[in-house]
């Protein structure tokens, strides 16, 4: 038998530290949950792994047609629009998927969470990790598109891993907060869709930030995803610039979202359980 | 090791209090309106109030009481799912909860994948579970259906798989919310026998049941809960007596 586990309710859980420990101790479960997310989506469908790319690629195709052909919009300096757009869509898909899947997993995983002791944070983390894997698969078509425009990923493309790491922290933290809303309020699911749409427009996915007036630009820069996207484009061969502000914003917002999400969740969870 | 270490469960003066709204509000819109109109009224509600008991290795303690008396809540507090508001809970060793079996099943995963997933959710390791797939499926009589998604299973097959997976342990503490007999007649007998075998295997058992005969037969001590508070605690016969005289009035 394994070493004696002792549960003592008088030993207080330390916010964040205890939660990270729980995730680490249950890494076997975490791996299973990630594998489940991926298998359920891939193995069971004929087109397999391409299924996860269908959504971002199709979105990109539609937006490309609308903005390139219908509106005839051009990027400054004649930069190619397609890789610019695809990188934006891929990153937004990563964010949306990790956030909503994570919140869903915690809110619907409640069936088991109210019967067996499992830290719900593991469910949020698994959704973020499987979204990250989908995102990395999406880097393959992006590389192809870049190659079509005679661009190769830059030598500093491994820095993309930092973007992925920050996005993991950012979305895990936020999805825990969203899960609280999901459990408390039935109508929060439809409200979040409206919010995500607004956020999509507030992120320069299909327009260059230079088309904005100075005031609008200041507002847009408060959106952390703008910084994530600038850095991702810069590090993965799309050119552009990533400023020190962008890096500070990306690290700052992701660490903050992670800490706040974990802290608030730990404090609220026992009260939420009463509702489930 | 001191003698107190043989106590698998120690529950000391546990209270579980909720603040709940007088009317159940479940939308953001309603909350906003109520907050503005200052209509949010909260009341304190005690799901458990001053509950104390312990369970030694090899002992079965039963909890009886009317619906809503806090029996299932007590199981959840011992299962570590709900932290007590005040008081203390200590549990030593591996806990096997037999509460709403199969709650962690995913219909899209195969029988084998679900065995591993469910067992891991119940606190074992994926590696350990992979080695148990055959034995569990065999016991449940489902060896030939291991590779199909369980959405194709009948409800009886799902219940058998859940039961076989959940009981494939030698726990230190067994939590039972009603002794289940699942599946067809044969399997009912088989599952009941296995539950009783587990209960007699030397672990500590916390049993919630409405079946007073089982309580009388199986337990060494019983607790009668009313509105979250222990109304009687001790020898099963006397506790059942008190409960029955309350019910009949």
Boltz contact constraints between the chains, C-beta under 6 A:
constraints:
  - contact:
      token1: [A, 4]
      token2: [B, 93]
      max_distance: 6.0
  - contact:
      token1: [A, 6]
      token2: [B, 92]
      max_distance: 6.0
  - contact:
      token1: [A, 7]
      token2: [B, 80]
      max_distance: 6.0
  - contact:
      token1: [A, 7]
      token2: [B, 91]
      max_distance: 6.0
  - contact:
      token1: [A, 8]
      token2: [B, 90]
      max_distance: 6.0
  - contact:
      token1: [A, 9]
      token2: [B, 83]
      max_distance: 6.0
  - contact:
      token1: [A, 9]
      token2: [B, 84]
      max_distance: 6.0
  - contact:
      token1: [A, 9]
      token2: [B, 88]
      max_distance: 6.0
  - contact:
      token1: [A, 9]
      token2: [B, 89]
      max_distance: 6.0
  - contact:
      token1: [A, 10]
      token2: [B, 88]
      max_distance: 6.0
  - contact:
      token1: [A, 28]
      token2: [B, 125]
      max_distance: 6.0
  - contact:
      token1: [A, 28]
      token2: [B, 126]
      max_distance: 6.0
  - contact:
      token1: [A, 29]
      token2: [B, 120]
      max_distance: 6.0
  - contact:
      token1: [A, 32]
      token2: [B, 117]
      max_distance: 6.0
  - contact:
      token1: [A, 32]
      token2: [B, 120]
      max_distance: 6.0
  - contact:
      token1: [A, 32]
      token2: [B, 126]
      max_distance: 6.0
  - contact:
      token1: [A, 40]
      token2: [B, 108]
      max_distance: 6.0
  - contact:
      token1: [A, 111]
      token2: [B, 103]
      max_distance: 6.0
  - contact:
      token1: [A, 112]
      token2: [B, 103]
      max_distance: 6.0
  - contact:
      token1: [A, 112]
      token2: [B, 104]
      max_distance: 6.0
  - contact:
      token1: [A, 112]
      token2: [B, 121]
      max_distance: 6.0
  - contact:
      token1: [A, 115]
      token2: [B, 99]
      max_distance: 6.0
  - contact:
      token1: [A, 115]
      token2: [B, 100]
      max_distance: 6.0
  - contact:
      token1: [A, 115]
      token2: [B, 103]
      max_distance: 6.0
  - contact:
      token1: [A, 116]
      token2: [B, 97]
      max_distance: 6.0
  - contact:
      token1: [A, 116]
      token2: [B, 121]
      max_distance: 6.0
  - contact:
      token1: [A, 116]
      token2: [B, 122]
      max_distance: 6.0
  - contact:
      token1: [A, 117]
      token2: [B, 80]
      max_distance: 6.0
  - contact:
      token1: [A, 117]
      token2: [B, 81]
      max_distance: 6.0
  - contact:
      token1: [A, 118]
      token2: [B, 121]
      max_distance: 6.0
  - contact:
      token1: [A, 185]
      token2: [B, 27]
      max_distance: 6.0
  - contact:
      token1: [A, 185]
      token2: [B, 28]
      max_distance: 6.0
  - contact:
      token1: [A, 186]
      token2: [B, 26]
      max_distance: 6.0
  - contact:
      token1: [A, 186]
      token2: [B, 27]
      max_distance: 6.0
  - contact:
      token1: [A, 187]
      token2: [B, 27]
      max_distance: 6.0
  - contact:
      token1: [A, 187]
      token2: [B, 28]
      max_distance: 6.0
  - contact:
      token1: [A, 188]
      token2: [B, 28]
      max_distance: 6.0
  - contact:
      token1: [A, 270]
      token2: [B, 83]
      max_distance: 6.0
  - contact:
      token1: [A, 273]
      token2: [B, 82]
      max_distance: 6.0
  - contact:
      token1: [A, 274]
      token2: [B, 18]
      max_distance: 6.0
